[in-house]
């Protein structure tokens, strides 16, 4: 039950805080309204195009018309660049994996060599070479 109360209290405090912030920003905008109107109109003109420009922009090339040579070249350059980046990425991944495998193999060989050396030291009978047929049995 305390979890619900805590959640309700935090939501309520967040709501009050947002309302206070909204009123505060409204007051600051109201004090500078004449200058703000001019900048708002300028930004509107910068964002939106005239209707005729927009329709010309959309009508430049219909769906079935062939692409210009520049468009085709640009698309091919993008594809080639993407292929090159993909090839570089996979080559780097392959090299990292090969290095990792080589390190693992070297570590395994080192552990194996140390184990063999320890076995030889433990079982050394004082004869050289220490073969089983050199052991003297009584």
C-alpha positions as CSV (number, residue, x, y, z in Angstrom):
1,X,0.0,0.0,0.0
2,X,2.8,2.4,0.7
3,X,4.2,1.9,-2.8
4,X,0.9,3.1,-4.3
5,X,0.9,6.1,-2.0
6,X,4.5,6.9,-2.9
7,X,3.7,6.6,-6.6
8,X,0.6,8.8,-6.3
9,X,2.5,11.4,-4.3
10,X,5.4,11.6,-6.8
11,X,3.0,11.9,-9.8
12,X,1.1,14.6,-8.0
13,X,4.3,16.6,-7.2
14,X,5.5,16.2,-10.8
15,X,2.2,17.5,-12.1
16,X,2.4,20.6,-9.8
17,X,5.9,21.2,-10.8
18,X,5.0,21.1,-14.5
19,X,2.1,23.5,-14.0
20,X,4.4,25.9,-12.2
21,X,7.0,25.7,-14.9
22,X,4.4,26.3,-17.6
23,X,3.1,29.4,-15.9
24,X,6.6,30.7,-15.4
25,X,7.5,30.4,-19.1
26,X,4.2,32.0,-20.1
27,X,5.1,35.0,-18.0
28,X,8.5,35.4,-19.6
29,X,7.0,35.2,-23.1
30,X,4.3,37.7,-22.3
31,X,6.9,40.3,-21.3
32,X,8.7,40.1,-24.7
33,X,5.8,39.6,-27.0
34,X,6.4,42.3,-29.6
35,X,9.9,41.1,-30.3
36,X,8.8,37.5,-30.3
37,X,6.2,38.0,-32.9
38,X,8.7,39.2,-35.5
39,X,11.1,36.3,-34.8
40,X,8.2,33.9,-35.0
41,X,7.1,35.1,-38.4
42,X,10.7,35.0,-39.7
43,X,11.1,31.4,-38.5
44,X,7.8,30.5,-40.1
45,X,9.1,31.8,-43.4
46,X,12.3,30.0,-43.1
47,X,10.7,26.6,-42.3
48,X,7.8,26.6,-44.8
49,X,7.9,27.0,-48.5
50,X,5.5,28.7,-50.8
51,X,2.8,26.4,-52.1
52,X,4.0,26.7,-55.7
53,X,7.6,25.9,-54.7
54,X,6.5,22.9,-52.8
55,X,4.4,21.5,-55.7
56,X,7.3,22.1,-58.1
57,X,9.6,20.3,-55.7
58,X,7.3,17.3,-55.7
59,X,6.7,17.4,-59.4
60,X,10.3,17.5,-60.5
61,X,10.4,13.8,-61.2
62,X,7.4,11.5,-61.4
63,X,7.6,7.9,-60.3
64,X,8.1,6.4,-63.8
65,X,10.5,8.9,-65.2
66,X,14.1,7.8,-65.4
67,X,16.6,9.0,-62.8
68,X,19.2,11.5,-63.9
69,X,22.8,10.5,-64.3
70,X,23.7,12.4,-61.2
71,X,21.1,10.7,-59.1
72,X,22.3,7.3,-60.3
73,X,25.9,8.1,-59.6
74,X,25.1,9.5,-56.2
75,X,23.1,6.3,-55.3
76,X,25.9,4.1,-56.6
77,X,28.5,6.0,-54.5
78,X,26.4,5.6,-51.4
79,X,26.0,1.8,-52.1
80,X,29.8,1.4,-52.7
81,X,30.6,3.3,-49.6
82,X,28.2,1.2,-47.5
83,X,29.7,-2.0,-49.0
84,X,33.2,-0.8,-48.2
85,X,32.3,0.1,-44.6
86,X,30.6,-3.3,-44.2
87,X,33.6,-5.1,-45.6
88,X,36.0,-3.2,-43.3
89,X,33.8,-4.0,-40.3
90,X,33.7,-7.7,-41.0
91,X,37.4,-7.9,-41.8
92,X,38.2,-6.2,-38.5
93,X,35.8,-8.6,-36.7
94,X,37.5,-11.6,-38.4
95,X,41.0,-10.4,-37.5
96,X,40.0,-9.9,-33.9
97,X,38.5,-13.4,-33.8
98,X,41.6,-14.9,-35.4
99,X,43.9,-13.2,-32.9
100,X,41.7,-14.4,-30.1
101,X,41.8,-18.0,-31.3
102,X,45.5,-17.8,-31.8
103,X,46.0,-16.6,-28.2
104,X,43.7,-19.3,-26.9
105,X,45.7,-21.9,-28.8
106,X,49.0,-20.6,-27.5
107,X,47.8,-20.6,-23.9
108,X,46.6,-24.2,-24.3
109,X,49.9,-25.3,-25.8
110,X,51.7,-23.5,-22.9
111,X,49.6,-25.3,-20.3
112,X,50.1,-28.6,-22.0
113,X,53.9,-28.1,-22.2
114,X,54.0,-27.2,-18.5
115,X,51.9,-30.2,-17.6
116,X,54.2,-32.5,-19.5
117,X,57.3,-30.9,-18.0
118,X,55.9,-31.4,-14.5
119,X,55.1,-35.0,-15.3
120,X,58.6,-35.6,-16.5
121,X,60.1,-34.0,-13.4
122,X,57.9,-36.0,-11.1
123,X,58.6,-39.3,-12.8
124,X,62.3,-38.8,-13.5
125,X,64.3,-41.8,-12.3
126,X,67.8,-40.3,-12.5
127,X,68.7,-41.9,-15.7
128,X,69.1,-40.2,-19.0
129,X,67.2,-40.7,-21.2
130,X,64.4,-41.4,-18.7
131,X,62.7,-44.1,-20.7
132,X,60.7,-46.9,-19.1
133,X,63.0,-49.6,-20.5
134,X,66.0,-48.0,-18.7
135,X,64.4,-48.6,-15.3
136,X,66.2,-51.4,-13.4
137,X,63.9,-53.8,-11.8
138,X,65.1,-56.1,-9.0
